[in-house]
Amino acid sequence: MKKRILVLSDSHGYSLQSLLMKAESMGPIDAVFHLGDGFPDLERYAGQLPEWYFVQGNCDWQAAERERVVSLFGKSFLLAHGHHYSVKSTMTLYEDRARELGVNAALFGHTHIPYNEYRNGILFLNPGAAIDRHFALLDVLDGGELYARMY
């Protein structure tokens, strides 16, 4: 049975209620990733959400990990905001880090621009900015494949 992860980034204090409702209308959500710049925006929905994971962005003043690897549903996910890897100008540093860690997917934010591409067998996913009403749904399919849709 497939598992679904809601991927958010760059909410910057924006109310996430409408995004959460839209995502949930598409089927059950099994986990939530927030990739920084507003991760505390999820706290008000904590009782309504499945397990959620987050990292600190360059605009977050609350302390949190800048990078973390999360293992879920038989896959490993690198979560980082991306500013420490210069993702606005190159994917090389982040791709090198993802390969070094041996993850299946590397998720990031910071650019506010949606990005969904496999690079050398690793899924790189940026959901875009939640403040601009963007998010991604990342499915782990029955065969273990990763499939992302951007909204």
C-alpha positions as CSV (number, residue, x, y, z in Angstrom):
1,M,0.0,0.0,0.0
2,K,1.4,3.4,-1.0
3,K,2.5,5.9,1.6
4,R,2.1,9.7,1.0
5,I,4.3,12.5,2.4
6,L,3.2,16.1,2.3
7,V,6.3,18.3,1.5
8,L,6.2,22.0,2.4
9,S,8.8,24.8,2.6
10,D,9.0,28.5,3.0
11,S,5.7,29.2,4.6
12,H,7.1,32.3,6.3
13,G,4.2,32.6,8.8
14,Y,1.5,32.0,6.2
15,S,-1.5,30.0,7.5
16,L,-1.2,26.5,6.2
17,Q,-4.9,25.6,6.7
18,S,-5.9,25.8,3.0
19,L,-2.9,23.9,1.8
20,L,-3.4,21.1,4.4
21,M,-7.1,20.9,3.5
22,K,-6.3,20.6,-0.2
23,A,-3.6,18.0,0.4
24,E,-5.8,15.9,2.6
25,S,-8.6,16.1,0.0
26,M,-6.4,14.1,-2.3
27,G,-6.1,11.2,0.1
28,P,-4.5,10.2,3.4
29,I,-1.2,11.9,4.4
30,D,1.2,9.6,6.3
31,A,3.9,12.1,7.1
32,V,4.8,15.8,6.7
33,F,8.1,17.3,5.9
34,H,8.7,21.1,6.3
35,L,12.0,22.2,4.7
36,G,12.5,25.4,6.7
37,D,11.6,29.1,6.7
38,G,8.5,28.8,8.8
39,F,8.5,25.3,10.2
40,P,6.8,26.5,13.5
41,D,3.8,27.3,11.3
42,L,3.0,23.6,11.6
43,E,2.8,23.6,15.4
44,R,-0.8,24.9,15.4
45,Y,-1.9,21.9,13.4
46,A,0.1,19.3,15.4
47,G,-3.0,17.5,16.7
48,Q,-4.4,17.2,13.2
49,L,-1.2,16.0,11.5
50,P,0.6,12.6,11.2
51,E,4.2,12.5,12.2
52,W,6.1,15.6,10.9
53,Y,9.7,16.4,10.4
54,F,11.4,19.7,9.8
55,V,14.7,21.6,9.4
56,Q,15.8,25.1,10.1
57,G,15.8,27.6,7.2
58,N,17.8,30.8,6.9
59,C,14.9,32.9,8.1
60,D,14.0,30.7,11.1
61,W,15.1,32.0,14.4
62,Q,14.0,28.9,16.3
63,A,16.7,26.4,16.9
64,A,16.4,23.2,14.8
65,E,18.7,20.9,12.8
66,R,20.0,22.4,9.6
67,E,20.0,19.0,7.9
68,R,18.6,15.6,8.8
69,V,18.1,12.2,7.2
70,V,14.7,10.6,7.8
71,S,14.1,7.0,7.1
72,L,10.5,6.2,6.4
73,F,8.5,3.6,4.5
74,G,11.8,1.8,3.4
75,K,13.3,5.0,1.9
76,S,15.8,7.6,3.2
77,F,15.2,11.3,2.7
78,L,17.7,14.1,3.1
79,L,16.0,17.2,4.4
80,A,17.7,20.6,4.2
81,H,16.6,24.1,3.5
82,G,19.3,24.4,0.9
83,H,21.0,27.7,1.6
84,H,24.1,26.0,3.0
85,Y,24.4,24.2,-0.3
86,S,23.9,27.2,-2.6
87,V,20.9,25.7,-4.3
88,K,20.0,29.1,-5.8
89,S,23.0,28.9,-8.1
90,T,23.9,25.2,-8.3
91,M,22.7,21.7,-7.4
92,T,26.2,20.2,-7.4
93,L,27.0,20.6,-3.6
94,Y,23.6,19.2,-2.6
95,E,23.9,16.4,-5.1
96,D,27.3,15.5,-3.7
97,R,25.9,15.5,-0.1
98,A,23.0,13.3,-1.1
99,R,25.3,10.8,-2.8
100,E,27.7,10.9,0.1
101,L,24.8,10.0,2.5
102,G,23.3,7.4,0.1
103,V,19.8,8.7,0.3
104,N,16.9,7.9,-2.1
105,A,15.6,11.5,-2.2
106,A,17.0,15.0,-1.3
107,L,14.4,17.6,-0.5
108,F,15.1,21.3,-0.2
109,G,13.4,24.7,-0.2
110,H,15.0,28.2,-0.2
111,T,14.5,29.1,-3.9
112,H,10.7,29.3,-3.8
113,I,10.8,27.6,-7.2
114,P,9.3,24.1,-7.6
115,Y,11.8,21.5,-8.7
116,N,11.2,17.8,-9.3
117,E,14.0,15.9,-11.0
118,Y,15.9,12.7,-10.7
119,R,19.7,13.2,-10.8
120,N,21.9,10.1,-11.0
121,G,19.2,8.0,-9.4
122,I,18.3,10.4,-6.6
123,L,15.1,12.3,-6.5
124,F,15.6,16.0,-5.9
125,L,12.5,17.8,-4.8
126,N,11.7,21.4,-3.9
127,P,7.9,21.9,-3.3
128,G,8.1,25.7,-4.0
129,A,7.0,28.2,-1.4
130,A,3.9,27.5,0.8
131,I,3.5,31.3,1.1
132,D,2.8,31.2,-2.7
133,R,0.4,28.3,-2.1
134,H,2.8,25.6,-3.5
135,F,3.4,22.2,-2.0
136,A,4.3,18.7,-3.2
137,L,2.9,15.2,-2.5
138,L,5.5,12.5,-2.5
139,D,4.3,9.0,-2.8
140,V,6.3,5.9,-1.9
141,L,4.6,3.3,-4.2
142,D,4.1,-0.3,-3.4
143,G,7.2,-1.3,-5.5
144,G,9.3,1.2,-3.6
145,E,9.4,3.9,-6.4
146,L,9.1,7.5,-5.4
147,Y,6.6,9.7,-7.3
148,A,6.2,13.4,-6.7
149,R,3.4,15.7,-7.8
150,M,3.7,19.5,-7.5
151,Y,0.8,21.8,-6.6
